[in-house]
């Protein structure tokens, strides 16, 4: 009888652990994937353009699509073809995958703020898959 009680207690304990871990895994699986579509804005201006992070090419390096309208915010940025994510979380856009045109650091909230070049200050915010204005 004691053995049966011990087996039942063990089954309940394992079932509880499985339920707890299964619930955590399910909720993580149900979380939305990080956005690959961003809205680029200069100095809080109303002008904005769309930026999309594409397929990963190598570790930390992904393809990048920059709308032609982004040239209004930072001339030359429309030439960027690569998104490079550094180990510190910063992100650089480049035409060749190496030399940055603009570099962003993680900002408060869901996005990035540029620090190089120093002007104009650019913000890059995830749009969550919403259609961009440009």
VOVEXZA-336007 format. One record per atom (N, C-alpha, C, O, CB): residue in three letters; x, y, z. Coordinates in steps of 0.001 Angstrom, whole numbers, plus 524288, in hexadecimal, padded with zeros to 5 digits. Glycine has a CB too. Example, Ala and Ser with C-alpha at 12.3 -4.5 7.8 and 13.67 -1.06 7.14 Angstrom:
<sites>
ALA833867E9C681E78ALA8300C7EE6C81E78ALA833907F31C81E78ALA8379C7F30982111ALA82C2C7EE8782356SER832327F73681BA8SER835667FBDC81BE4SER832648001E81EBESER834618047281F67SER837047FDAA8165D
</sites>
This chain:
<sites>
UNK803347FB5680000UNK800008000080000UNK8035F804E880000UNK80240808B77FD49UNK7FC5C7FFFF804B0UNK80794804B580329UNK80B16809368034DUNK80DAF809FE7FDFFUNK80E9380E6B7FC56UNK80F418088580797UNK80EE3805B97FB5EUNK81155806117F636UNK80D9E808907F24CUNK80F3880BD07EF23UNK81304800A17F44DUNK808A6807097F282UNK804BA8094A7EF05UNK8041A80F1C7F009UNK803C38122F7EC5BUNK7FF76806817EFAFUNK803F4810A57F4F6UNK80385816347F65AUNK8084A819367F479UNK807D081D9F7F29CUNK802E1816DF7FC4FUNK80CD5816DE7F4F3UNK811A18196A7F32FUNK8119F81A097ED3FUNK8134081E167EB3CUNK81674816477F4F3UNK80FCC8160C7EA70UNK80F7F816607E4C0UNK80B9A81A8E7E2FDUNK80CA081D747DF4AUNK80DF8811157E278UNK8072381AD37E5ABUNK8033E81ECB7E45DUNK8056E824407E564UNK804BF827C87E233UNK7FE2E81DEE7E787UNK8080A824EF7E9CFUNK80A5C829FC7EB1BUNK80E8882B7C7E711UNK80EDB830017E574UNK80CC2829D67F0A8UNK811B3827AE7E575UNK815BF828B77E18BUNK8134882A347DC53UNK8152082DC57D9AEUNK81950823E87E0DDUNK80F118276E7DAD8UNK80C64828A37D5EEUNK80A0E82E1A7D614UNK80A65830FF7D241UNK8081A824977D4D1UNK807AE82F867DA7BUNK8056E834BE7DB08UNK809BE838D47DAC3UNK8091E83CD47D82BUNK8025D8353C7E037UNK80E19837E07DD69UNK8128083B857DD60UNK814AB83C277D7D9UNK81583840897D60FUNK816D4839A07E11BUNK81590837C97D525UNK81794838157CFCBUNK813AB83AAC7CC21UNK8152B83DA27C8A7UNK818ED832A07CDC9UNK80EA68398C7CCEAUNK80AA483C147C9BAUNK80A8E841F67CA9FUNK809F0844FE7C6F1UNK80545839C27CAEBUNK80B2E8438D7CF84UNK80B60849277D0C4UNK8101884BCC7CE5DUNK80FBB850207CC4DUNK80B6F849F47D6A3UNK814928491E7CEA8UNK8195884B4B7CC4EUNK818AE84BB07C661UNK81A0D84FA47C402UNK81E34847DE7CDADUNK81691847907C407UNK815B88478C7BE5AUNK811F784BF17BCD1UNK812D384EA87B8F1UNK8138C8422F7BC86UNK80DD884C9A7BFDAUNK80A10850B97BEC1UNK80C9A856167BF3FUNK80BB88598A7BC04UNK8055D8504F7C273UNK80FC3856BB7C351UNK8127085BB67C422UNK8163085CDF7BFAEUNK81621861287BD7FUNK8156185BAD7C954UNK8196E859187BE54UNK81D26859EC7BA14UNK81A7685A337B4CCUNK81C1585D337B168UNK821308559B7BA08UNK8166A857227B412UNK8137A8574F7AF2DUNK810D385C897AE83UNK810AB85E9D7AA2DUNK80F72852F07AEFBUNK80EB585EBC7B2BDUNK80C32863E17B278UNK81018868137B10FUNK80EE886B967ADFFUNK80994865387B7A5UNK814C6867BC7B348UNK818C486B9B7B20EUNK81A6586B297AC5EUNK81B1286F1F7A9BAUNK81D8686AF47B5A3UNK81B088665D7AA72UNK81C95865A27A502UNK81860867747A14AUNK8198C869D979D4AUNK81DDC85FF47A3F8UNK81362866557A294UNK80F25867FA79F2EUNK80ED186DDF79EE0UNK80E188700D79AA6UNK809FF865C17A110UNK80F58870837A35BUNK80EE5876327A33AUNK81376878917A03EUNK812CE87C8679D96UNK80EA78786F7A8CCUNK8180F876397A0A2UNK81C7F8782F79D9DUNK81B8687749797CFUNK81CF187A8B79492UNK821A48758079F58UNK81920872E879680UNK81805871C879101UNK813D98756778ED8UNK813C58768078A2AUNK8165086C1E79059UNK81060877467923AUNK80C3187AB679087UNK80DCE880717905FUNK80AD3883B678E7DUNK8079287A127940EUNK8127A881BB79252UNK814428872479225UNK815458889878C7AUNK817118855A7896AUNK81942887F37958AUNK8141C88D8178B0FUNK8151088F0E785A4UNK81ADF88F157846AUNK81E1589067787BDUNK812B8894717848FUNK81C2C88DA377FAEUNK8219C88DC077DF8UNK823608936677D8FUNK82034896DC77C83UNK8224F88AE2778AAUNK828768946177E61UNK82A5F899BA77DE0UNK8291A89BE47787AUNK829518991877492UNK83049899F577EE2UNK827CD8A0D777855UNK826648A34877366UNK82B248A3CF76FEAUNK82F7C8A4A2771CEUNK823E78A89D77452UNK82A588A35776AE0UNK82E6E8A44276712UNK82D498A922763E7UNK830338AA6E7604EUNK82F0A89F8F7637DUNK8290F8ABDA76535UNK827978B0977627AUNK827FD8B5237664EUNK826008B4DE76AADUNK821FC8B02576023UNK82A8E8B9477649EUNK82B938BDBD76809UNK82A008C2D376567UNK829AB8C3307609EUNK831598BDEC76995UNK829118C6AA7689CUNK827ED8CBFD766D3UNK82C8A8CF607686FUNK82DCC8CFBD76D10UNK8229C8CE237692EUNK82F068D1D0764AFUNK833868D52976594UNK831BC8DAD17658FUNK82F3D8DC95761D8UNK837D08D43A76169UNK833038DDAB769B9UNK8315C8E31F76A4EUNK836258E65976BD9UNK8395F8E49076EEFUNK82CDD8E3AF76E7DUNK8369F8EB1C769B6UNK83AF58EE9D76AFEUNK839368F2D976EBDUNK835688F59976DB2UNK83D388F1127660BUNK83BF48F36577316UNK83B1B8F79B776DEUNK8356C8F85A7786AUNK833BF8FCC97793DUNK83D268FC9B774B3UNK832718F435778D4UNK82CFA8F49D77A52UNK8299B8F73877636UNK825228F8A077744UNK82C868F78A77F50UNK82BB38F7DE77190UNK828E78FA6676D43UNK8245A8F6F776B8CUNK824308F25076CC0UNK82CA18FB7C76899UNK820BB8F941768C9UNK81C4D8F649766BDUNK81DDB8F2F376215UNK81B2C8EF28760D7UNK817E78F9F576533UNK822258F44B75F7CUNK823E98F13575B01UNK825FD8EBFF75CEFUNK828FA8EBC8760B2UNK828288F42C757D5UNK8246B8E7DD75A62UNK8261F8E2A575BE5UNK826958DF427570FUNK824898E091752E9UNK8224E8E02D75FDEUNK829498DAE9757A3UNK829B98D7327535AUNK82A0E8D1B075593UNK82AC78D0EE75A45UNK82E8A8D86B74FE4UNK829858CDEA75223UNK8297B8C870753BBUNK82ECE8C5EF752FBUNK8318C8C6F174F29UNK8255E8C56A750AEUNK830318C29D756C7UNK834F88BF8C756A6UNK833708B9FA75812UNK8308C8B92075BD1UNK839458C1CC75A7CUNK8355B8B63375518UNK834108B0B97562EUNK838FA8AD727568DUNK83C588AD917531FUNK830718AE84751F2UNK8394F8AA8475ACBUNK83D958A6DC75B81UNK83C138A1C7758D5UNK837E089FA3759CBUNK83ED48A5FC7616BUNK83F8A89FDD75577UNK83E7189B2675280UNK8410889655754C2UNK8420C8960475973UNK8402389BD974CFCUNK84211892A475167UNK8445488D9D752EAUNK849D888E4775504UNK84CC6891B475357UNK8445B889DD74E47UNK84B2E88AE6758BDUNK8507388AF575AF0UNK8543B888A3756F9UNK8534B88473754CEUNK850AC887E476030UNK8588D88B7375610UNK85C8D889CB7525AUNK860CD886B675533UNK86293882A675356UNK85EF088E9174F7EUNK86264888B2759B8UNK866348861575D0FUNK86522887DF7629DUNK8618088AE376387UNK86C018875375B5AUNK86838886107664AUNK8675B8874876BC2UNK8674F88D3476CADUNK86B5588FCA76C30UNK86B8F884B176F1FUNK862BD88F4F76E01UNK8622B894DB76F20UNK861728985376A5FUNK8608789D0376AF3UNK866C1896A877207UNK861D389629765B4UNK8615C8993D760EBUNK85C868978075DECUNK85BF6892EC75C8FUNK86653898AF75D7AUNK8590389B4475CEAUNK8542D89A2675A0EUNK853AE89DDE7557EUNK856098A20F75569UNK84F5989A9475DABUNK8509289C43751B3UNK84F5C89FBD74D55UNK84BF58A43074F57UNK849498A39E7534CUNK84C9289CBA748CFUNK84C0B8A88C74CABUNK8491F8AD2D74E44UNK8469C8AFAA74988UNK848FC8B00D7455EUNK84CAF8B12075114UNK841C48B15974A37UNK83EFC8B42A74626UNK83D988B98574851UNK83ADA8B9EF74C3EUNK839FF8B1217444EUNK83F7A8BD9A745C5UNK83E898C2FC7476EUNK83B6B8C5B57432EUNK83D018C5C273EA4UNK843C58C5F07488CUNK837028C7F6744A2UNK833C08CAB5740DCUNK836B98CF6373E98UNK839A18D1FB7416AUNK82E968CC827436FUNK836078D07B73994UNK838A48D4F47372BUNK8377E8DA1B739F7UNK83AC48DDA1739F9UNK837078D56473182UNK832E28DA8F73C54UNK831728DF6173F1DUNK834ED8E06A743CBUNK834FD8E4CB745C8UNK82BCF8DF1D740E3UNK837CF8DC8C7459EUNK83B418DD4374A21UNK83F9C8E12B748FAUNK841F08E35E74C90UNK83D9A8D80874BC6UNK840B18E20174401UNK844BF8E5C874283UNK843918EB35744AFUNK847298EE34745CAUNK845418E60C73C8CUNK83E918EC7D7454EUNK83D0F8F1927478EUNK83EF08F21A74D2BUNK83FF48F66F74EFEUNK8371C8F24774758UNK83F678EDC174FE6UNK840FC8EDE275562UNK846E28EDFC7560FUNK848F38F0C475964UNK83EC48E93D7583AUNK849958EAE3752D4UNK84F4C8EAA275309UNK851398E92E74D99UNK850F88E4A074C14UNK8513F8E69475741UNK853298ED0474AA5UNK855078EBDE74561UNK859198E77D7457CUNK85CBD8E795748A0UNK857598F0CF742DBUNK8586F8E3AE74205UNK85BF78DF3D741AFUNK859ED8DA5874451UNK85BAB8D60A74311UNK861118E0A574401UNK8563C8DAEC747F7UNK8543A8D65A74AC4UNK8514F8D2A57471BUNK850E98CDFA74833UNK8509F8D81474F35UNK84F4B8D4AD742D4UNK84C6F8D15A73F23UNK850088CD5773C8AUNK84E2A8C9A973A12UNK849C98D4B873AF5UNK855228CE0873D14UNK858EE8CA5573AE5UNK859EF8C5B373E85UNK85C638C1E173CEDUNK85E0D8CD1D739C5UNK858158C5FE74350UNK858FF8C1CD7471EUNK856538BCC87455CUNK851BE8BCD3743E5UNK857048C36874C97UNK8592F8B88274584UNK857338B360743E1UNK857A98AF4D7483CUNK855968AAFC747C8UNK85A288B17C73F09UNK85A6E8B0BA74C84UNK85B658ACFE750B4UNK85A388AF4575613UNK85B1D8B3E375714UNK860FE8AB2775080UNK858348ABEF7597DUNK8571A8AD1575EF5UNK85AE48A9C176215UNK85AA68A4F6761CEUNK8512C8ABEE7607BUNK85E658AC2F76510UNK8621C8A93F76845UNK860E28AA4276DFCUNK861088AEB476FCFUNK867DF8AAC8766FAUNK85FAA8A606770CFUNK85E988A66877664UNK863748A4C77795FUNK865848A0807789FUNK859D58A2FC777F8UNK865458A84F77CD0UNK869F28A74B77FE9UNK868848A46A784EDUNK863EE8A42078658UNK86CCC8AC6F7812FUNK86C638A25078795UNK86B6B89F7378C6FUNK869428A2EE790BEUNK866A88A0FE7944BUNK8706589CE378E4AUNK86A458A80579083UNK868388AB9F7947AUNK862A58AD6079349UNK860698B07A79634UNK86BBF8B061794EAUNK860658AB6C78F08UNK85B128ACCC78D94UNK85AB38B14B789C4UNK856798B260787BDUNK8580E8AE187924FUNK85F0C8B3F4788BBUNK85EED8B83B784ECUNK85E3B8B5FC77F78UNK85F5C8B16B77E7BUNK863FC8BB947853AUNK85C558B95077BEEUNK85B2E8B7BD77697UNK85DA08BBAE772E7UNK85D578C065773D1UNK855338B74C775A7UNK8600A8B9C276EB8UNK8624D8BD3076ABDUNK860128BBCB7656CUNK85F748B73376422UNK868588BCC576AAFUNK85EDE8BFC976258UNK85D308BF1B75CF2UNK861E78C03F75980UNK864B68C40C75A65UNK8586B8C2C375B8DUNK862C58BCF27558DUNK867278BDD975204UNK865D68BC1574C80UNK8623A8B90674BA3UNK86C078BB04753F9UNK868D98BE15748CFUNK868268BC967435EUNK86B1F8B79174225UNK869A48B4A573EA0UNK869F18C0FD73FBFUNK86F618B6907451AUNK872BD8B218743F8UNK872F98AE067485BUNK875D68AA30747EAUNK878228B3FF742D5UNK8700C8AECC74C82UNK870198AB22750E1UNK874478AC59754E2UNK8748E8A9C8758F1UNK870D98A5B374EE8UNK877938B044753CCUNK87BEE8B17B75755UNK87BE18B7317591BUNK87B968B84875DC7UNK8811F8B043754A8UNK87C2B8BAD275563UNK87CB18C06375699UNK8775C8C2CB757AAUNK8741F8C31C75420UNK87F6B8C34B75218UNK876608C48475C88UNK8712E8C68375DDDUNK86FF08CBCD75B67UNK873348CF5375B2CUNK870B08C6F0763AFUNK86B218CC337599AUNK868FD8D132757D6UNK8669B8D3F375C88UNK867248D8AF75D2AUNK864D78D06C75365UNK863F58D0E675FD3UNK8619D8D2DE7649DUNK861D08CE7B768A4UNK861468C9E47674EUNK85BDB8D4CF763AEUNK862988CFF176DA0UNK862DA8CC20771DAUNK85EF78CDA077612UNK85E948D2307778BUNK868718CBC177421UNK85C178C9C777801UNK858028CA8C77BEAUNK859448C791780E6UNK85B928C35A780C2UNK852B38C8D5779C5UNK857B88C9D078546UNK857F38C6FB78A3EUNK8525B8C5D578BEBUNK84EAA8C84578A07UNK85AF58CA3378E8FUNK851C48C22278F72UNK84C928C0C979160UNK84A6A8C56B79466UNK84D1A8C7AC797B0UNK84CB98BBCB794DDUNK845948C6D279347UNK842F08CB28795E8UNK83F228C8F8799EDUNK83E268C44479A1BUNK8400B8CEB7791E8UNK83D0B8CC6679D16UNK838EB8CACF7A0ACUNK834488C91179D6FUNK833018CB807997DUNK837628CF537A47DUNK831CB8C4EE79F0FUNK82D428C30A79C2AUNK82ED78BF3F797F1UNK8328B8BC4079898UNK82A458C78D799CBUNK82C128BF5D793A4UNK82CB78BB9278F7BUNK82F498BE1578AC3UNK82CBA8BED5786C2UNK827788B93278DF9UNK8343F8BF6478B22UNK836BB8C1C7786AAUNK83C5C8C34C787A6UNK83ED78C17D78B5AUNK833BD8C66D78507UNK83E538C6B07843CUNK843CB8C84978442UNK844218CE2A78359UNK8408A8D08A78133UNK846F48C5457800CUNK8488A8D08378507UNK849BF8D5FB783D4UNK84F3C8D6307819DUNK852C08D37878373UNK8493C8D98F788C9UNK84FF18D97177DA4UNK855128D9D277B29UNK858D58DCE777E96UNK857438E0677817DUNK8549D8DC62775C0UNK85DE38DB8477E30UNK861EB8DE99780C7UNK866658DFE777D0DUNK869BF8E31A77E59UNK864018DBAD78589UNK8667F8DD8177882UNK86A6D8DED47749FUNK867E58DE4F76F3EUNK866098DA1276DF2UNK86F648DB3D77521UNK867BE8E25476C25UNK869C28E78776D4AUNK8669D8EA327719EUNK8623E8E89E772DAUNK869B28EAE17685CUNK868ED8EE3A773DDUNK866708F0EE77843UNK8617D8F3D1776ABUNK85DD58F43E779C3UNK86A3C8F4BD77AB2UNK861588F5C9771E8UNK85C9D8F85E77001UNK85B6C8F65176A8BUNK85F0F8F54A76792UNK85D428FE7576FF8UNK856AF8F5B776931UNK852148F69376C65UNK8513D8F1ED77014UNK852E18ED8E76EEDUNK84D378F772768EDUNK84EB28F2EC77479UNK84D4E8EEB377802UNK848D28EBB477589UNK844C08EDF077447UNK84BCE8F0CC77D8EUNK849988E6A6774DCUNK8459F8E35377273UNK843868DF8177678UNK8466F8DD81779BBUNK847DE8E05E76DAFUNK83E818DE8577637UNK83C448DA677797DUNK83A158D633775EAUNK837FD8D74D771BAUNK837EE8DC9877D39UNK83A9E8D16A777A9UNK838F88CCDE774B2UNK835748C9B577849UNK837468C77177C1EUNK83DC48C98E772AEUNK8306B8C98D7770CUNK82CA38C6D977A63UNK829F38C27E7775DUNK8286A8C327772DBUNK8288E8CAB677C8AUNK8296C8BE0B779F3UNK826B68B99777791UNK8210A8BB03776A6UNK81E878BD69779F9UNK8271E8B4A477B0DUNK81F0F8B98677225UNK819A08BAB9770E6UNK816118B62777207UNK8114D8B6B2771ACUNK8191B8BC4C76B3DUNK8183A8B1AA77360UNK815058AD2677499UNK8121D8AB0776FEBUNK80DF58A8AC77079UNK8113A8AE81778C5UNK8144B8ABDC76B48UNK811D68A9DA76699UNK80DAE8AD6076466UNK80B2D8AC0576086UNK80F908A4B5767A9UNK80CDC8B1F3766CEUNK808FC8B59C764C0UNK80B0C8B81475FCBUNK80FC78B89575F18UNK8079D8B9DB768D1UNK807998B99675C6EUNK809208BBFD75785UNK80BA48C1437588CUNK8099E8C46375B97UNK804668BC95753DFUNK8100A8C24175605UNK812DB8C729756A1UNK810418CB6F75373UNK80D358CA6F74FDEUNK818938C689754FFUNK811978D053754E9UNK80F6B8D4D07521FUNK812348D5C074CFCUNK80FFA8D84D74991UNK80FBC8D9AD7557AUNK816E38D3DA74C42UNK819E98D4B07476DUNK81B378CF9F744DEUNK81DBC8CF90740C6UNK81EE58D7B074883
</sites>
